[in-house]
Amino acid sequence: IPSKSYGADDWMDTDPNDFNKDLTDKNKEYDYNIKPLARLMKYWNAQNRYIYDSFKLEKWIIEQTFYGPGFFSSPELKHCLYQCFENLNTGHLSVSSADKVNRAKQIVIRTKLLEDQQQQALAENELKKLIPDIAQKSLADILYGS
C-alpha cells in the first residue's frame, strides 16, 4: 500500500491474508474484543488527525498482550482499551501529537481511578473526553454495556 510517511512512489509492504489471519486469531484469543478495540483506537486516531499510521496502529494492537483484572480472567474490552493507551509510544511524535497521547493516557488514569472508587457516572464522563459518542452510542455504552 502507499506509504504516507514518504513520497508518492514509496510503498509499505503488507500481506493482507496473513494480517487478516493474525487479526482473526487474536480476536478469538481475546473473546472477540480485538476488532472492536482496533476500531475504537483507529477512531480515536482519526479524531486526533492521524497521530499514528492507521495500518501500523492496527498491526501494533495485534502484537500486544492484554491482561484481565484477575490472574486467570480474560480482559474485557475496556481493559484492552486502557492497556493500549497506556502502552502507546510517544518518543517519535511531534510535541503536539505527544501532548494528545499524553492527554489520553491521563484520561485513562483518571477513569480507572474513578472506577476503583465505584464512581461509575464520573468514569463514564471521563471516557467521553477520550472518545466522543459514536453514531448515537456512547463509549460508555460500548465498554460497559449500559
C-alpha positions in Angstrom: 0.0 0.0 0.0 1.2 3.6 -0.5 3.3 4.9 2.4 2.1 8.3 3.7 5.3 9.0 5.5 7.4 9.2 2.3 6.9 10.3 -1.3 4.2 9.1 -3.7 6.5 6.5 -5.1 7.1 4.8 -1.7 5.2 1.7 -0.7 4.7 -0.1 2.6 4.9 -3.9 2.5 1.7 -5.7 3.5 0.4 -9.2 3.4 -3.3 -8.8 3.7 -4.0 -12.6 4.1 -1.5 -13.0 6.9 -2.7 -9.8 8.6 -6.3 -10.8 8.4 -5.5 -14.3 9.8 -3.4 -12.7 12.6 -6.3 -10.3 13.4 -8.9 -13.1 13.4 -6.7 -15.3 15.6 -6.0 -12.5 18.1 -9.7 -11.6 18.1 -10.7 -15.1 19.0 -7.9 -15.4 21.7 -9.3 -12.3 23.5 -13.0 -13.1 23.4 -13.7 -11.1 20.2 -12.6 -7.8 21.7 -9.7 -7.1 19.4 -11.6 -6.0 16.3 -13.8 -3.6 18.3 -10.6 -2.4 20.1 -8.9 -1.7 16.8 -12.0 0.2 15.6 -12.0 2.4 18.7 -8.3 3.1 18.6 -8.5 3.9 14.9 -11.5 6.2 15.6 -9.5 8.0 18.3 -6.5 8.2 16.0 -8.7 9.7 13.2 -10.3 12.2 15.6 -6.7 13.3 16.5 -5.6 13.9 12.9 -3.9 10.5 12.5 -1.1 10.6 15.1 -0.2 7.1 14.0 -0.4 5.4 10.7 -3.7 3.5 10.8 -2.4 0.2 9.4 0.6 0.3 11.7 -1.6 1.1 14.7 -3.7 -1.9 13.9 -0.7 -4.2 13.5 0.7 -2.9 16.8 -2.6 -3.7 18.5 -2.3 -7.3 17.3 1.2 -7.5 18.8 0.0 -6.5 22.2 -0.7 -8.8 25.1 -3.7 -7.9 27.2 -4.4 -8.8 30.8 -7.7 -9.1 32.7 -8.3 -7.7 36.2 -7.6 -11.2 37.8 -4.8 -13.6 37.1 -6.9 -16.1 35.2 -9.6 -13.7 33.9 -9.8 -12.7 30.3 -9.7 -8.9 29.7 -12.9 -7.0 28.9 -12.8 -4.5 26.0 -12.3 -1.6 28.4 -9.2 -3.3 29.9 -7.8 -3.8 26.4 -8.5 -0.2 25.5 -6.9 1.1 28.7 -3.8 -1.0 28.1 -3.5 0.2 24.5 -3.4 3.8 25.6 -1.0 3.1 28.4 1.4 1.4 26.0 1.3 4.0 23.2 4.8 5.2 22.4 5.3 9.0 22.1 9.1 9.0 21.5 8.9 9.7 17.8 6.0 12.1 17.8 5.8 15.8 17.4 5.2 17.8 20.6 1.6 18.4 19.7 0.9 14.7 18.9 2.7 13.6 22.1 0.5 16.0 24.0 -2.6 14.4 22.6 -1.4 10.9 23.5 -0.4 12.0 27.0 -3.8 13.6 27.4 -5.4 10.3 26.5 -3.2 8.5 29.0 -4.2 10.9 31.8 -7.9 10.3 30.9 -7.3 6.6 31.2 -5.6 7.0 34.6 -8.5 9.2 35.9 -11.1 6.8 34.5 -9.5 3.8 36.2 -9.2 5.6 39.5 -12.9 6.6 39.4 -13.9 3.0 38.6 -11.8 1.8 41.5 -13.7 4.3 43.7 -17.1 3.0 42.4 -17.9 6.3 40.8 -19.2 4.9 37.5 -21.0 8.0 36.3 -17.9 10.1 36.7 -15.8 7.4 35.0 -18.2 7.4 32.0 -18.0 11.2 31.8 -14.2 11.0 31.8 -14.3 8.4 28.9 -16.4 10.9 26.9 -13.3 13.1 26.8 -11.3 10.3 25.3 -13.7 9.2 22.6 -16.8 11.2 22.0 -20.1 9.5 21.2 -20.1 7.3 18.1 -23.2 7.1 15.9 -25.6 7.8 18.8 -23.8 5.2 21.0 -21.6 6.4 23.8 -18.2 4.9 24.5 -19.5 4.0 28.0 -22.4 2.0 26.3 -19.8 0.2 24.3 -17.4 -0.5 27.1 -19.8 -1.0 30.0 -22.8 -2.3 28.1 -25.0 0.4 29.6 
